[in-house]
Amino acid sequence: MPVRIEDIVDALGPRIPGADESRTEFRLGVYLLHNGTAPRPALLHKARSISAAVAEYFFRATDGRMLVLPNPNSAP
């Protein structure tokens, strides 16, 4: 059964807040669990790459309307 946006709005009401007033910037934190005192550089690089890929995915998937910012403490 096809469902249109109009059908969802009719059933649930309008979006609150509206798209123009809603948040568009989000912070992303990634936890890296490891043994020892410092993570292996390759593992840390992989975690940072995944974080960057998630940010890029949401930016593209929303046509640039959503910005995901990785935690500055985990930035390369």
PQR file with spaces between the fields and no chain letter, atoms N, CA, C, O and H, PARSE charges and radii, in Angstrom:
ATOM       1  N    MET     1       0.841   -1.172    0.000 -0.4000 1.5000
ATOM       2  CA   MET     1       0.000    0.000    0.000 -0.0000 2.0000
ATOM       3  C    MET     1       0.894    1.246    0.000  0.5500 1.7000
ATOM       4  O    MET     1       1.690    1.428    0.921 -0.5500 1.4000
ATOM       5  N    PRO     2       0.776    2.078   -0.988 -0.5600 1.5000
ATOM       6  CA   PRO     2       1.569    3.302   -1.033  0.2800 2.0000
ATOM       7  C    PRO     2       1.163    4.262    0.095  0.5500 1.7000
ATOM       8  O    PRO     2      -0.019    4.417    0.402 -0.5500 1.4000
ATOM       9  N    VAL     3       2.152    4.889    0.690 -0.4000 1.5000
ATOM      10  CA   VAL     3       1.910    5.881    1.739 -0.0000 2.0000
ATOM      11  C    VAL     3       2.574    7.175    1.300  0.5500 1.7000
ATOM      12  O    VAL     3       3.770    7.202    1.011 -0.5500 1.4000
ATOM      13  H    VAL     3       3.112    4.763    0.441  0.4000 1.0000
ATOM      14  N    ARG     4       1.797    8.237    1.252 -0.4000 1.5000
ATOM      15  CA   ARG     4       2.316    9.542    0.862 -0.0000 2.0000
ATOM      16  C    ARG     4       2.595   10.382    2.111  0.5500 1.7000
ATOM      17  O    ARG     4       2.027   10.130    3.174 -0.5500 1.4000
ATOM      18  H    ARG     4       0.825    8.215    1.486  0.4000 1.0000
ATOM      19  N    ILE     5       3.458   11.365    1.981 -0.4000 1.5000
ATOM      20  CA   ILE     5       3.735   12.280    3.086 -0.0000 2.0000
ATOM      21  C    ILE     5       2.431   12.911    3.570  0.5500 1.7000
ATOM      22  O    ILE     5       2.228   13.074    4.773 -0.5500 1.4000
ATOM      23  H    ILE     5       3.920   11.571    1.118  0.4000 1.0000
ATOM      24  N    GLU     6       1.565   13.258    2.654 -0.4000 1.5000
ATOM      25  CA   GLU     6       0.287   13.863    3.013 -0.0000 2.0000
ATOM      26  C    GLU     6      -0.526   12.930    3.908  0.5500 1.7000
ATOM      27  O    GLU     6      -1.211   13.397    4.818 -0.5500 1.4000
ATOM      28  H    GLU     6       1.730   13.125    1.676  0.4000 1.0000
ATOM      29  N    ASP     7      -0.460   11.620    3.665 -0.4000 1.5000
ATOM      30  CA   ASP     7      -1.177   10.646    4.494 -0.0000 2.0000
ATOM      31  C    ASP     7      -0.628   10.641    5.925  0.5500 1.7000
ATOM      32  O    ASP     7      -1.391   10.546    6.886 -0.5500 1.4000
ATOM      33  H    ASP     7       0.096   11.241    2.926  0.4000 1.0000
ATOM      34  N    ILE     8       0.685   10.744    6.057 -0.4000 1.5000
ATOM      35  CA   ILE     8       1.309   10.767    7.377 -0.0000 2.0000
ATOM      36  C    ILE     8       0.923   12.044    8.120  0.5500 1.7000
ATOM      37  O    ILE     8       0.597   12.000    9.306 -0.5500 1.4000
ATOM      38  H    ILE     8       1.305   10.821    5.276  0.4000 1.0000
ATOM      39  N    VAL     9       0.960   13.177    7.424 -0.4000 1.5000
ATOM      40  CA   VAL     9       0.578   14.455    8.048 -0.0000 2.0000
ATOM      41  C    VAL     9      -0.885   14.418    8.460  0.5500 1.7000
ATOM      42  O    VAL     9      -1.236   14.912    9.531 -0.5500 1.4000
ATOM      43  H    VAL     9       1.225   13.213    6.461  0.4000 1.0000
ATOM      44  N    ASP    10      -1.739   13.843    7.628 -0.4000 1.5000
ATOM      45  CA   ASP    10      -3.166   13.740    7.968 -0.0000 2.0000
ATOM      46  C    ASP    10      -3.362   12.894    9.232  0.5500 1.7000
ATOM      47  O    ASP    10      -4.210   13.209   10.066 -0.5500 1.4000
ATOM      48  H    ASP    10      -1.453   13.442    6.758  0.4000 1.0000
ATOM      49  N    ALA    11      -2.583   11.832    9.368 -0.4000 1.5000
ATOM      50  CA   ALA    11      -2.737   10.927   10.510 -0.0000 2.0000
ATOM      51  C    ALA    11      -2.086   11.462   11.782  0.5500 1.7000
ATOM      52  O    ALA    11      -2.623   11.280   12.875 -0.5500 1.4000
ATOM      53  H    ALA    11      -1.894   11.576    8.691  0.4000 1.0000
ATOM      54  N    LEU    12      -0.930   12.122   11.648 -0.4000 1.5000
ATOM      55  CA   LEU    12      -0.161   12.523   12.828 -0.0000 2.0000
ATOM      56  C    LEU    12      -0.137   14.019   13.085  0.5500 1.7000
ATOM      57  O    LEU    12       0.270   14.458   14.160 -0.5500 1.4000
ATOM      58  H    LEU    12      -0.495   12.269   10.760  0.4000 1.0000
ATOM      59  N    GLY    13      -0.562   14.795   12.121 -0.4000 1.5000
ATOM      60  CA   GLY    13      -0.496   16.245   12.266 -0.0000 2.0000
ATOM      61  C    GLY    13       0.808   16.769   11.699  0.5500 1.7000
ATOM      62  O    GLY    13       1.671   15.993   11.290 -0.5500 1.4000
ATOM      63  H    GLY    13      -0.893   14.439   11.247  0.4000 1.0000
ATOM      64  N    PRO    14       0.952   18.093   11.675 -0.5600 1.5000
ATOM      65  CA   PRO    14       2.156   18.683   11.099  0.2800 2.0000
ATOM      66  C    PRO    14       3.387   18.426   11.974  0.5500 1.7000
ATOM      67  O    PRO    14       3.277   18.170   13.173 -0.5500 1.4000
ATOM      68  N    ARG    15       4.523   18.499   11.358 -0.4000 1.5000
ATOM      69  CA   ARG    15       5.793   18.319   12.056 -0.0000 2.0000
ATOM      70  C    ARG    15       6.030   19.501   12.994  0.5500 1.7000
ATOM      71  O    ARG    15       5.858   20.660   12.618 -0.5500 1.4000
ATOM      72  H    ARG    15       4.612   18.707   10.384  0.4000 1.0000
ATOM      73  N    ILE    16       6.434   19.172   14.236 -0.4000 1.5000
ATOM      74  CA   ILE    16       6.741   20.207   15.223 -0.0000 2.0000
ATOM      75  C    ILE    16       8.091   19.875   15.834  0.5500 1.7000
ATOM      76  O    ILE    16       8.223   18.809   16.436 -0.5500 1.4000
ATOM      77  H    ILE    16       6.573   18.230   14.542  0.4000 1.0000
ATOM      78  N    PRO    17       9.099   20.726   15.712 -0.5600 1.5000
ATOM      79  CA   PRO    17       9.099   21.973   14.953  0.2800 2.0000
ATOM      80  C    PRO    17       9.148   21.683   13.460  0.5500 1.7000
ATOM      81  O    PRO    17       9.520   20.587   13.041 -0.5500 1.4000
ATOM      82  N    GLY    18       8.777   22.651   12.681 -0.4000 1.5000
ATOM      83  CA   GLY    18       8.824   22.511   11.236 -0.0000 2.0000
ATOM      84  C    GLY    18      10.257   22.361   10.742  0.5500 1.7000
ATOM      85  O    GLY    18      11.203   22.641   11.478 -0.5500 1.4000
ATOM      86  H    GLY    18       8.475   23.542   13.021  0.4000 1.0000
ATOM      87  N    ALA    19      10.413   21.929    9.526 -0.4000 1.5000
ATOM      88  CA   ALA    19      11.742   21.690    8.964 -0.0000 2.0000
ATOM      89  C    ALA    19      12.610   22.948    8.984  0.5500 1.7000
ATOM      90  O    ALA    19      13.822   22.860    9.182 -0.5500 1.4000
ATOM      91  H    ALA    19       9.645   21.701    8.928  0.4000 1.0000
ATOM      92  N    ASP    20      12.002   24.112    8.781 -0.4000 1.5000
ATOM      93  CA   ASP    20      12.775   25.358    8.764 -0.0000 2.0000
ATOM      94  C    ASP    20      13.261   25.775   10.153  0.5500 1.7000
ATOM      95  O    ASP    20      14.252   26.496   10.275 -0.5500 1.4000
ATOM      96  H    ASP    20      11.018   24.184    8.620  0.4000 1.0000
ATOM      97  N    GLU    21      12.567   25.325   11.197 -0.4000 1.5000
ATOM      98  CA   GLU    21      12.928   25.712   12.564 -0.0000 2.0000
ATOM      99  C    GLU    21      13.696   24.624   13.317  0.5500 1.7000
ATOM     100  O    GLU    21      14.178   24.869   14.423 -0.5500 1.4000
ATOM     101  H    GLU    21      11.763   24.739   11.099  0.4000 1.0000
ATOM     102  N    SER    22      13.815   23.455   12.750 -0.4000 1.5000
ATOM     103  CA   SER    22      14.442   22.345   13.482 -0.0000 2.0000
ATOM     104  C    SER    22      15.968   22.428   13.439  0.5500 1.7000
ATOM     105  O    SER    22      16.556   23.134   12.620 -0.5500 1.4000
ATOM     106  H    SER    22      13.424   23.256   11.851  0.4000 1.0000
ATOM     107  N    ARG    23      16.575   21.687   14.344 -0.4000 1.5000
ATOM     108  CA   ARG    23      18.042   21.628   14.402 -0.0000 2.0000
ATOM     109  C    ARG    23      18.599   21.023   13.132  0.5500 1.7000
ATOM     110  O    ARG    23      18.002   20.114   12.555 -0.5500 1.4000
ATOM     111  H    ARG    23      16.097   21.114   15.010  0.4000 1.0000
ATOM     112  N    THR    24      19.730   21.522   12.701 -0.4000 1.5000
ATOM     113  CA   THR    24      20.374   20.964   11.513 -0.0000 2.0000
ATOM     114  C    THR    24      21.819   20.556   11.799  0.5500 1.7000
ATOM     115  O    THR    24      22.480   19.956   10.952 -0.5500 1.4000
ATOM     116  H    THR    24      20.214   22.260   13.170  0.4000 1.0000
ATOM     117  N    GLU    25      22.302   20.885   12.992 -0.4000 1.5000
ATOM     118  CA   GLU    25      23.692   20.578   13.339 -0.0000 2.0000
ATOM     119  C    GLU    25      23.708   19.656   14.559  0.5500 1.7000
ATOM     120  O    GLU    25      23.079   19.942   15.578 -0.5500 1.4000
ATOM     121  H    GLU    25      21.766   21.373   13.680  0.4000 1.0000
ATOM     122  N    PHE    26      24.434   18.552   14.437 -0.4000 1.5000
ATOM     123  CA   PHE    26      24.493   17.550   15.491 -0.0000 2.0000
ATOM     124  C    PHE    26      25.944   17.181   15.768  0.5500 1.7000
ATOM     125  O    PHE    26      26.777   17.204   14.862 -0.5500 1.4000
ATOM     126  H    PHE    26      24.945   18.319   13.610  0.4000 1.0000
ATOM     127  N    ARG    27      26.246   16.846   17.007 -0.4000 1.5000
ATOM     128  CA   ARG    27      27.581   16.385   17.409 -0.0000 2.0000
ATOM     129  C    ARG    27      27.583   14.868   17.436  0.5500 1.7000
ATOM     130  O    ARG    27      26.599   14.241   17.828 -0.5500 1.4000
ATOM     131  H    ARG    27      25.569   16.828   17.743  0.4000 1.0000
ATOM     132  N    LEU    28      28.690   14.287   17.020 -0.4000 1.5000
ATOM     133  CA   LEU    28      28.837   12.835   16.996 -0.0000 2.0000
ATOM     134  C    LEU    28      30.023   12.447   17.860  0.5500 1.7000
ATOM     135  O    LEU    28      31.142   12.909   17.639 -0.5500 1.4000
ATOM     136  H    LEU    28      29.489   14.796   16.701  0.4000 1.0000
ATOM     137  N    GLY    29      29.774   11.601   18.839 -0.4000 1.5000
ATOM     138  CA   GLY    29      30.852   11.062   19.673 -0.0000 2.0000
ATOM     139  C    GLY    29      31.017    9.583   19.387  0.5500 1.7000
ATOM     140  O    GLY    29      30.029    8.855   19.285 -0.5500 1.4000
ATOM     141  H    GLY    29      28.864   11.226   19.019  0.4000 1.0000
ATOM     142  N    VAL    30      32.238    9.140   19.258 -0.4000 1.5000
ATOM     143  CA   VAL    30      32.530    7.731   18.990 -0.0000 2.0000
ATOM     144  C    VAL    30      33.421    7.223   20.114  0.5500 1.7000
ATOM     145  O    VAL    30      34.459    7.814   20.412 -0.5500 1.4000
ATOM     146  H    VAL    30      33.040    9.731   19.341  0.4000 1.0000
ATOM     147  N    TYR    31      33.012    6.128   20.732 -0.4000 1.5000
ATOM     148  CA   TYR    31      33.818    5.519   21.786 -0.0000 2.0000
ATOM     149  C    TYR    31      34.630    4.390   21.184  0.5500 1.7000
ATOM     150  O    TYR    31      34.100    3.544   20.464 -0.5500 1.4000
ATOM     151  H    TYR    31      32.169    5.647   20.491  0.4000 1.0000
ATOM     152  N    LEU    32      35.902    4.381   21.478 -0.4000 1.5000
ATOM     153  CA   LEU    32      36.799    3.336   20.993 -0.0000 2.0000
ATOM     154  C    LEU    32      37.297    2.560   22.211  0.5500 1.7000
ATOM     155  O    LEU    32      38.050    3.080   23.035 -0.5500 1.4000
ATOM     156  H    LEU    32      36.334    5.069   22.062  0.4000 1.0000
ATOM     157  N    LEU    33      36.862    1.312   22.303 -0.4000 1.5000
ATOM     158  CA   LEU    33      37.279    0.460   23.418 -0.0000 2.0000
ATOM     159  C    LEU    33      38.510   -0.330   22.997  0.5500 1.7000
ATOM     160  O    LEU    33      38.544   -0.918   21.916 -0.5500 1.4000
ATOM     161  H    LEU    33      36.250    0.890   21.634  0.4000 1.0000
ATOM     162  N    HIS    34      39.522   -0.338   23.865 -0.4000 1.5000
ATOM     163  CA   HIS    34      40.765   -1.018   23.512 -0.0000 2.0000
ATOM     164  C    HIS    34      41.478   -1.448   24.787  0.5500 1.7000
ATOM     165  O    HIS    34      41.163   -0.964   25.874 -0.5500 1.4000
ATOM     166  H    HIS    34      39.495    0.139   24.743  0.4000 1.0000
ATOM     167  N    ASN    35      42.423   -2.342   24.653 -0.4000 1.5000
ATOM     168  CA   ASN    35      43.263   -2.758   25.774 -0.0000 2.0000
ATOM     169  C    ASN    35      44.514   -1.900   25.800  0.5500 1.7000
ATOM     170  O    ASN    35      44.994   -1.466   24.753 -0.5500 1.4000
ATOM     171  H    ASN    35      42.679   -2.735   23.770  0.4000 1.0000
ATOM     172  N    GLY    36      45.040   -1.655   26.978 -0.4000 1.5000
ATOM     173  CA   GLY    36      46.292   -0.908   27.067 -0.0000 2.0000
ATOM     174  C    GLY    36      46.077    0.556   27.366  0.5500 1.7000
ATOM     175  O    GLY    36      44.953    0.986   27.625 -0.5500 1.4000
ATOM     176  H    GLY    36      44.651   -2.008   27.829  0.4000 1.0000
ATOM     177  N    THR    37      47.145    1.319   27.331 -0.4000 1.5000
ATOM     178  CA   THR    37      47.078    2.732   27.686 -0.0000 2.0000
ATOM     179  C    THR    37      46.767    3.628   26.498  0.5500 1.7000
ATOM     180  O    THR    37      46.253    4.730   26.685 -0.5500 1.4000
ATOM     181  H    THR    37      48.058    0.969   27.121  0.4000 1.0000
ATOM     182  N    ALA    38      47.060    3.193   25.303 -0.4000 1.5000
ATOM     183  CA   ALA    38      46.779    3.992   24.104 -0.0000 2.0000
ATOM     184  C    ALA    38      46.310    3.056   22.993  0.5500 1.7000
ATOM     185  O    ALA    38      46.817    1.943   22.859 -0.5500 1.4000
ATOM     186  H    ALA    38      47.478    2.297   25.152  0.4000 1.0000
ATOM     187  N    PRO    39      45.345    3.506   22.199 -0.5600 1.5000
ATOM     188  CA   PRO    39      44.889    2.652   21.103  0.2800 2.0000
ATOM     189  C    PRO    39      45.948    2.528   20.017  0.5500 1.7000
ATOM     190  O    PRO    39      46.789    3.409   19.837 -0.5500 1.4000
ATOM     191  N    ARG    40      45.887    1.429   19.311 -0.4000 1.5000
ATOM     192  CA   ARG    40      46.788    1.267   18.164 -0.0000 2.0000
ATOM     193  C    ARG    40      46.458    2.355   17.146  0.5500 1.7000
ATOM     194  O    ARG    40      45.284    2.651   16.922 -0.5500 1.4000
ATOM     195  H    ARG    40      45.204    0.713   19.457  0.4000 1.0000
ATOM     196  N    PRO    41      47.471    2.953   16.531 -0.5600 1.5000
ATOM     197  CA   PRO    41      47.219    4.023   15.559  0.2800 2.0000
ATOM     198  C    PRO    41      46.279    3.609   14.427  0.5500 1.7000
ATOM     199  O    PRO    41      45.446    4.407   13.997 -0.5500 1.4000
ATOM     200  N    ALA    42      46.400    2.388   13.946 -0.4000 1.5000
ATOM     201  CA   ALA    42      45.538    1.937   12.850 -0.0000 2.0000
ATOM     202  C    ALA    42      44.079    1.859   13.300  0.5500 1.7000
ATOM     203  O    ALA    42      43.175    2.194   12.534 -0.5500 1.4000
ATOM     204  H    ALA    42      47.076    1.740   14.296  0.4000 1.0000
ATOM     205  N    LEU    43      43.847    1.422   14.527 -0.4000 1.5000
ATOM     206  CA   LEU    43      42.492    1.322   15.051 -0.0000 2.0000
ATOM     207  C    LEU    43      41.895    2.711   15.271  0.5500 1.7000
ATOM     208  O    LEU    43      40.720    2.938   14.984 -0.5500 1.4000
ATOM     209  H    LEU    43      44.581    1.150   15.150  0.4000 1.0000
ATOM     210  N    LEU    44      42.695    3.627   15.773 -0.4000 1.5000
ATOM     211  CA   LEU    44      42.247    5.000   15.963 -0.0000 2.0000
ATOM     212  C    LEU    44      41.922    5.651   14.617  0.5500 1.7000
ATOM     213  O    LEU    44      40.928    6.366   14.497 -0.5500 1.4000
ATOM     214  H    LEU    44      43.650    3.443   16.006  0.4000 1.0000
ATOM     215  N    HIS    45      42.746    5.408   13.624 -0.4000 1.5000
ATOM     216  CA   HIS    45      42.498    5.943   12.281 -0.0000 2.0000
ATOM     217  C    HIS    45      41.189    5.389   11.715  0.5500 1.7000
ATOM     218  O    HIS    45      40.415    6.123   11.099 -0.5500 1.4000
ATOM     219  H    HIS    45      43.554    4.827   13.722  0.4000 1.0000
ATOM     220  N    LYS    46      40.944    4.092   11.924 -0.4000 1.5000
ATOM     221  CA   LYS    46      39.719    3.469   11.424 -0.0000 2.0000
ATOM     222  C    LYS    46      38.491    4.086   12.094  0.5500 1.7000
ATOM     223  O    LYS    46      37.500    4.371   11.421 -0.5500 1.4000
ATOM     224  H    LYS    46      41.572    3.496   12.424  0.4000 1.0000
ATOM     225  N    ALA    47      38.547    4.297   13.414 -0.4000 1.5000
ATOM     226  CA   ALA    47      37.423    4.908   14.126 -0.0000 2.0000
ATOM     227  C    ALA    47      37.162    6.321   13.618  0.5500 1.7000
ATOM     228  O    ALA    47      36.008    6.704   13.427 -0.5500 1.4000
ATOM     229  H    ALA    47      39.352    4.066   13.961  0.4000 1.0000
ATOM     230  N    ARG    48      38.198    7.086   13.401 -0.4000 1.5000
ATOM     231  CA   ARG    48      38.045    8.457   12.878 -0.0000 2.0000
ATOM     232  C    ARG    48      37.493    8.447   11.455  0.5500 1.7000
ATOM     233  O    ARG    48      36.709    9.320   11.084 -0.5500 1.4000
ATOM     234  H    ARG    48      39.136    6.775   13.556  0.4000 1.0000
ATOM     235  N    SER    49      37.902    7.463   10.662 -0.4000 1.5000
ATOM     236  CA   SER    49      37.397    7.348    9.289 -0.0000 2.0000
ATOM     237  C    SER    49      35.913    7.021    9.280  0.5500 1.7000
ATOM     238  O    SER    49      35.160    7.553    8.464 -0.5500 1.4000
ATOM     239  H    SER    49      38.540    6.754   10.963  0.4000 1.0000
ATOM     240  N    ILE    50      35.490    6.142   10.189 -0.4000 1.5000
ATOM     241  CA   ILE    50      34.069    5.799   10.286 -0.0000 2.0000
ATOM     242  C    ILE    50      33.271    7.027   10.695  0.5500 1.7000
ATOM     243  O    ILE    50      32.210    7.290   10.128 -0.5500 1.4000
ATOM     244  H    ILE    50      36.101    5.709   10.851  0.4000 1.0000
ATOM     245  N    SER    51      33.761    7.776   11.662 -0.4000 1.5000
ATOM     246  CA   SER    51      33.096    8.997   12.112 -0.0000 2.0000
ATOM     247  C    SER    51      32.943    9.990   10.960  0.5500 1.7000
ATOM     248  O    SER    51      31.873   10.573   10.783 -0.5500 1.4000
ATOM     249  H    SER    51      34.623    7.562   12.122  0.4000 1.0000
ATOM     250  N    ALA    52      33.991   10.181   10.188 -0.4000 1.5000
ATOM     251  CA   ALA    52      33.940   11.090    9.042 -0.0000 2.0000
ATOM     252  C    ALA    52      32.971   10.585    7.977  0.5500 1.7000
ATOM     253  O    ALA    52      32.280   11.382    7.341 -0.5500 1.4000
ATOM     254  H    ALA    52      34.860    9.707   10.332  0.4000 1.0000
ATOM     255  N    ALA    53      32.915    9.268    7.777 -0.4000 1.5000
ATOM     256  CA   ALA    53      32.000    8.690    6.784 -0.0000 2.0000
ATOM     257  C    ALA    53      30.549    8.880    7.201  0.5500 1.7000
ATOM     258  O    ALA    53      29.699    9.149    6.352 -0.5500 1.4000
ATOM     259  H    ALA    53      33.476    8.621    8.294  0.4000 1.0000
ATOM     260  N    VAL    54      30.248    8.747    8.490 -0.4000 1.5000
ATOM     261  CA   VAL    54      28.890    8.972    8.977 -0.0000 2.0000
ATOM     262  C    VAL    54      28.490   10.426    8.739  0.5500 1.7000
ATOM     263  O    VAL    54      27.383   10.699    8.275 -0.5500 1.4000
ATOM     264  H    VAL    54      30.939    8.529    9.179  0.4000 1.0000
ATOM     265  N    ALA    55      29.383   11.350    9.054 -0.4000 1.5000
ATOM     266  CA   ALA    55      29.107   12.773    8.832 -0.0000 2.0000
ATOM     267  C    ALA    55      28.832   13.049    7.356  0.5500 1.7000
ATOM     268  O    ALA    55      27.885   13.759    7.018 -0.5500 1.4000
ATOM     269  H    ALA    55      30.282   11.128    9.431  0.4000 1.0000
ATOM     270  N    GLU    56      29.654   12.490    6.488 -0.4000 1.5000
ATOM     271  CA   GLU    56      29.488   12.685    5.045 -0.0000 2.0000
ATOM     272  C    GLU    56      28.182   12.071    4.554  0.5500 1.7000
ATOM     273  O    GLU    56      27.492   12.663    3.724 -0.5500 1.4000
ATOM     274  H    GLU    56      30.423   11.913    6.762  0.4000 1.0000
ATOM     275  N    TYR    57      27.839   10.888    5.062 -0.4000 1.5000
ATOM     276  CA   TYR    57      26.601   10.213    4.652 -0.0000 2.0000
ATOM     277  C    TYR    57      25.385   11.096    4.955  0.5500 1.7000
ATOM     278  O    TYR    57      24.552   11.326    4.078 -0.5500 1.4000
ATOM     279  H    TYR    57      28.399   10.407    5.736  0.4000 1.0000
ATOM     280  N    PHE    58      25.282   11.590    6.195 -0.4000 1.5000
ATOM     281  CA   PHE    58      24.115   12.390    6.548 -0.0000 2.0000
ATOM     282  C    PHE    58      24.080   13.708    5.782  0.5500 1.7000
ATOM     283  O    PHE    58      22.999   14.186    5.437 -0.5500 1.4000
ATOM     284  H    PHE    58      25.959   11.403    6.907  0.4000 1.0000
ATOM     285  N    PHE    59      25.229   14.299    5.512 -0.4000 1.5000
ATOM     286  CA   PHE    59      25.265   15.525    4.722 -0.0000 2.0000
ATOM     287  C    PHE    59      24.706   15.269    3.323  0.5500 1.7000
ATOM     288  O    PHE    59      23.879   16.034    2.827 -0.5500 1.4000
ATOM     289  H    PHE    59      26.107   13.910    5.792  0.4000 1.0000
ATOM     290  N    ARG    60      25.161   14.193    2.696 -0.4000 1.5000
ATOM     291  CA   ARG    60      24.685   13.870    1.335 -0.0000 2.0000
ATOM     292  C    ARG    60      23.234   13.407    1.327  0.5500 1.7000
ATOM     293  O    ARG    60      22.458   13.788    0.450 -0.5500 1.4000
ATOM     294  H    ARG    60      25.832   13.571    3.098  0.4000 1.0000
ATOM     295  N    ALA    61      22.866   12.576    2.317 -0.4000 1.5000
ATOM     296  CA   ALA    61      21.506   12.018    2.359 -0.0000 2.0000
ATOM     297  C    ALA    61      20.450   13.092    2.582  0.5500 1.7000
ATOM     298  O    ALA    61      19.295   12.919    2.195 -0.5500 1.4000
ATOM     299  H    ALA    61      23.496   12.266    3.029  0.4000 1.0000
ATOM     300  N    THR    62      20.842   14.199    3.202 -0.4000 1.5000
ATOM     301  CA   THR    62      19.891   15.285    3.459 -0.0000 2.0000
ATOM     302  C    THR    62      20.094   16.464    2.517  0.5500 1.7000
ATOM     303  O    THR    62      19.584   17.555    2.768 -0.5500 1.4000
ATOM     304  H    THR    62      21.781   14.340    3.516  0.4000 1.0000
ATOM     305  N    ASP    63      20.823   16.253    1.454 -0.4000 1.5000
ATOM     306  CA   ASP    63      21.112   17.325    0.490 -0.0000 2.0000
ATOM     307  C    ASP    63      21.718   18.544    1.171  0.5500 1.7000
ATOM     308  O    ASP    63      21.395   19.683    0.833 -0.5500 1.4000
ATOM     309  H    ASP    63      21.237   15.366    1.250  0.4000 1.0000
ATOM     310  N    GLY    64      22.603   18.290    2.136 -0.4000 1.5000
ATOM     311  CA   GLY    64      23.318   19.361    2.810 -0.0000 2.0000
ATOM     312  C    GLY    64      22.536   20.058    3.908  0.5500 1.7000
ATOM     313  O    GLY    64      23.010   21.048    4.466 -0.5500 1.4000
ATOM     314  H    GLY    64      22.865   17.365    2.411  0.4000 1.0000
ATOM     315  N    ARG    65      21.337   19.558    4.235 -0.4000 1.5000
ATOM     316  CA   ARG    65      20.529   20.211    5.275 -0.0000 2.0000
ATOM     317  C    ARG    65      20.932   19.786    6.681  0.5500 1.7000
ATOM     318  O    ARG    65      20.601   20.478    7.644 -0.5500 1.4000
ATOM     319  H    ARG    65      20.952   18.754    3.782  0.4000 1.0000
ATOM     320  N    MET    66      21.640   18.661    6.825 -0.4000 1.5000
ATOM     321  CA   MET    66      22.039   18.166    8.145 -0.0000 2.0000
ATOM     322  C    MET    66      23.556   18.105    8.222  0.5500 1.7000
ATOM     323  O    MET    66      24.214   17.562    7.335 -0.5500 1.4000
ATOM     324  H    MET    66      21.908   18.099    6.043  0.4000 1.0000
ATOM     325  N    LEU    67      24.096   18.664    9.284 -0.4000 1.5000
ATOM     326  CA   LEU    67      25.539   18.673    9.476 -0.0000 2.0000
ATOM     327  C    LEU    67      25.867   17.888   10.749  0.5500 1.7000
ATOM     328  O    LEU    67      25.430   18.249   11.841 -0.5500 1.4000
ATOM     329  H    LEU    67      23.562   19.105   10.005  0.4000 1.0000
ATOM     330  N    VAL    68      26.633   16.825   10.596 -0.4000 1.5000
ATOM     331  CA   VAL    68      27.076   16.015   11.728 -0.0000 2.0000
ATOM     332  C    VAL    68      28.540   16.356   11.970  0.5500 1.7000
ATOM     333  O    VAL    68      29.387   16.185   11.093 -0.5500 1.4000
ATOM     334  H    VAL    68      26.988   16.531    9.709  0.4000 1.0000
ATOM     335  N    LEU    69      28.820   16.839   13.169 -0.4000 1.5000
ATOM     336  CA   LEU    69      30.178   17.230   13.518 -0.0000 2.0000
ATOM     337  C    LEU    69      30.789   16.210   14.469  0.5500 1.7000
ATOM     338  O    LEU    69      30.293   16.030   15.582 -0.5500 1.4000
ATOM     339  H    LEU    69      28.132   16.978   13.881  0.4000 1.0000
ATOM     340  N    PRO    70      31.859   15.541   14.049 -0.5600 1.5000
ATOM     341  CA   PRO    70      32.515   14.605   14.959  0.2800 2.0000
ATOM     342  C    PRO    70      33.055   15.337   16.187  0.5500 1.7000
ATOM     343  O    PRO    70      33.419   16.511   16.112 -0.5500 1.4000
ATOM     344  N    ASN    71      33.101   14.644   17.296 -0.4000 1.5000
ATOM     345  CA   ASN    71      33.614   15.188   18.554 -0.0000 2.0000
ATOM     346  C    ASN    71      35.001   15.773   18.319  0.5500 1.7000
ATOM     347  O    ASN    71      35.868   15.094   17.767 -0.5500 1.4000
ATOM     348  H    ASN    71      32.805   13.691   17.357  0.4000 1.0000
ATOM     349  N    PRO    72      35.228   17.016   18.727 -0.5600 1.5000
ATOM     350  CA   PRO    72      36.547   17.623   18.487  0.2800 2.0000
ATOM     351  C    PRO    72      37.668   16.874   19.203  0.5500 1.7000
ATOM     352  O    PRO    72      38.821   16.946   18.777 -0.5500 1.4000
ATOM     353  N    ASN    73      37.353   16.160   20.279 -0.4000 1.5000
ATOM     354  CA   ASN    73      38.391   15.391   20.977 -0.0000 2.0000
ATOM     355  C    ASN    73      38.852   14.184   20.185  0.5500 1.7000
ATOM     356  O    ASN    73      39.902   13.608   20.469 -0.5500 1.4000
ATOM     357  H    ASN    73      36.417   16.103   20.625  0.4000 1.0000
ATOM     358  N    SER    74      38.053   13.799   19.175 -0.4000 1.5000
ATOM     359  CA   SER    74      38.440   12.642   18.375 -0.0000 2.0000
ATOM     360  C    SER    74      38.930   13.040   16.990  0.5500 1.7000
ATOM     361  O    SER    74      39.197   12.178   16.153 -0.5500 1.4000
ATOM     362  H    SER    74      37.200   14.267   18.945  0.4000 1.0000
ATOM     363  N    ALA    75      39.048   14.332   16.748 -0.4000 1.5000
ATOM     364  CA   ALA    75      39.493   14.802   15.430 -0.0000 2.0000
ATOM     365  C    ALA    75      40.944   14.402   15.184  0.5500 1.7000
ATOM     366  O    ALA    75      41.750   14.358   16.113 -0.5500 1.4000
ATOM     367  H    ALA    75      38.832   15.032   17.429  0.4000 1.0000
ATOM     368  N    PRO    76      41.269   14.110   13.924 -0.5600 1.5000
ATOM     369  CA   PRO    76      42.645   13.733   13.592  0.2800 2.0000
ATOM     370  C    PRO    76      43.646   14.844   13.858  0.5500 1.7000
ATOM     371  O    PRO    76      44.841   14.667   13.625 -0.5500 1.4000
